[in-house]
Amino acid sequence: MALAHSPDPVTDAAFTERQAAVLEVALNLLVEGGDKALTTAGLAKAANCSKESLYKWFGDREGILSAIVTYQASKVRGADERANPTTKEDFKQALSAFSEDLLAVLLSETSLALNRLSIGQVRGEAARGESAGLGAVLVDRGKRRIEARAIHLLTHGKRQRFITFDDAADAYTTLYGLIIGDLHIRALLGDHPDLDDSEHQARTRAAIDRFLTLFANALD
């Protein structure tokens, strides 16, 4: 399945409550039935809405897939112009919130199902000479958007002199590694870490403490 780059009505601008509810149904269809279970007709029936509404909100089927990934990525909070931390403690809390969200989203059954589905498609697409389909969407609408939110937050932290670094992308790679480690690959392989909320929080606290130690402002 190659995803066409059709006009995209979906942006990061948040989905309405109704659109979010429809995307949750779409996620469930993907998790339970795989790629073939997600059709506009099937989604319209399962979500109790019209196909016309789906086309208006998301475009074609490929647009629905893009919206699903964008919706998943939007669950990872970051900093934006309306919520930039002004104290070091608030900055640390913002990093913790991002880290906890990242863990929760990456280890969720829906995200794992999307990743497994995209991995399973890669060989077939390559054999047919097609461009990457769902995998490309996951990178563009998922990975890159989460990374952009984190880099925004890290750059703000540097501007406020909470941390220091030479390259924001390298700093984010370090942060990601401290938070995730090998948990994501283990989960994809079926060795799903069963972490409760307190274990998630303990892991993210340790990761943030290590990150802040590594990137401490020398002038502090």
N, C-alpha and C positions, 0 to 999 in steps of 0.2 A: 504494500500500500504506500504509494508516494503521495505526500501532501502537497497540493498545489498552493502557491502563494497568492491566494485570491485577496481582494480588498478585505481589510480586517476591521470589523465594527467594534471589536473588543479592545479596550485599553486597560491600563492599570487603575483607571478611575473607579473602582469599586462597582460591584454588581448590585442590582436591586435585591430586595429580600426574595422576591419571586424568582428572579434569575438564579440566585444562589441555591434556592430549593431545587430548581430544575437541574442544576449542575451536580448537586448531591445525588439526585436520582441517576444521572448519567454515570457518575463515579461508581455507584452500586451496580449498575448494569455491566460496566467494564470488569469490575472485580469478580462478579458472579459468573459472567458468561464470556469474558474476553472480548477481543476487538469486534468479532462478528455480531455480538449481542447489541452493539451500539449502532442503531439506525435511527434516522429522523422519525420514521413512523413508530418504531418501538419506543423511543424516548417520549414522543408526544403522548402515546397511550399511557406509559408508566407514570409520567409526570402530570397527566391530566391537563394538557395544554394542546394548542393547535400547532400543526407543522408550520403554519404561517408565522406564528409567534417565534418559533425557533429560528426560522430564516431571518426574521427581522432583528432578533437579538444577536445571533451568532454567525449568521451566514450559512454556508453549507455544512456538510458533515465534518469536513476538515476544520472549519471554523469552530465547531462544537468541541473538537479535540483540543484546539488551541485554547479555547475558553476554560476547559477543564483544567489544563495545566496551569494557566494563569491564575485560576481560582485557588488551586492548591498552593501555588507560590505565595499568594496574597495572605495566606495564613501565617507566614513568617514575618513578624513585625520588624520594622527597622525605624530609623529616624527619618523625619522629613522636615520641611521648612516650618511646620506648625508644632513640632515636638522635638526640638534640639536641646539636649541636656545642658544645663549651665553650671553644674557643679560636678566635681569628680565622682561623688557618690551617685548622683543621678546618671552619669555616664556609665558607671559600673552596672547600675540597675538596668540600663538600656541594653548593654551588652548581654546581661543575663537573660533578659526577656527574649532577645534575638536567639540566643543559644538554646533556650528551652523550647522555643517554637521550632527551631531547625531540627532538633532531635525528634520532637513529636511528629512533625510532618514527614521527615525522611523515613522514620520507622513505622509510619502508619500503613495499614494493609492496602489502602488505596494507592499511595505513592509506590509501594513495593510492586503492586500489580501493574501499574503503568510502566515502571522500569523493566519488569520482567517481560511485559508485552513488547516493548520497544526492542529489547535485546533479542527476543525470538524472531523479530521481523528483519533484523539486519542482514542475515545470510541470504534470505530470499530476495530482498531488495537488491543486494549486490549482484546476485546471480542474474537478475533480470535487467541489470544496468540502470536501476532506478535510484534516484537520490534518496537520502535518508528521510524516512517519514516521521513517525511519532518520535523517534529519537531526536531528530532535529528540533521538533517542537519542545521537547523536554529541555533541551539545552537552551534554546532561545527564550522560551516563555517561563521556564522554571529556573534552571541553574543561573542563567545570566541575570535575571531580575532579582533573585535572592542575593546574588553577589553584589549587584548594584546598590541594594539597600544597605548591605553591610559596609561597603566601601564609603557610602555617604556618611554613615555613622562614624567610621574610623577617621575619615578626613575631618569631620567636625571635631572629633576628639583631639586630633593633632592641632587644629586651628586654635582650640581652647587650651592647648599645651597640657592636656591630660596624659597624652602619650606622644611618642616620636617615632618616625620611621622614614625610610627613603622611598619606598615604593608601596603604595596602598594595596595593590593586587597581591604582592608578596606577604604583606601583613595579614590580609584576609586568608590567604592559603594557610598560614600558620594557625590563625584562629580556628579555621574549619578543621584542621587536623587535630588540634587539641580537643575540640568538642566531639567530633565524630569518631576519630581513630579508625578502627576496623569494624565498627558496629554496622555500618550500612552494607558493606560487602557480606558480612556474616548473615545479616537479615535476608539479603537477596538469595543467599545459598541455603536458606531454611533454618539457620541457626539463630533464631529470632531472640534477641536478649529481652527477657521479661523484666523490664525496669519499671518500678512504681514511681509515683510522683516524687517521693523523697529521694530516690536514687537518681532520678533525672536531675533534680536540683543540686544534689551533692556533686554529680559529675560536672554540671555546668559551672558551679562555684569554683571547683578545682581548676577547670579549664580557663576561666576568666582570671583567676588569681595568677596562674602561670603566664597567661598572655600579658597581663599588666606588668608583671615582673620583667618579662622579656623586652617590652616596649616602653618601659618607664622613661619619663622625661628626665634627662640627666640634670636639669636645673632644679628639680624638686628637692 
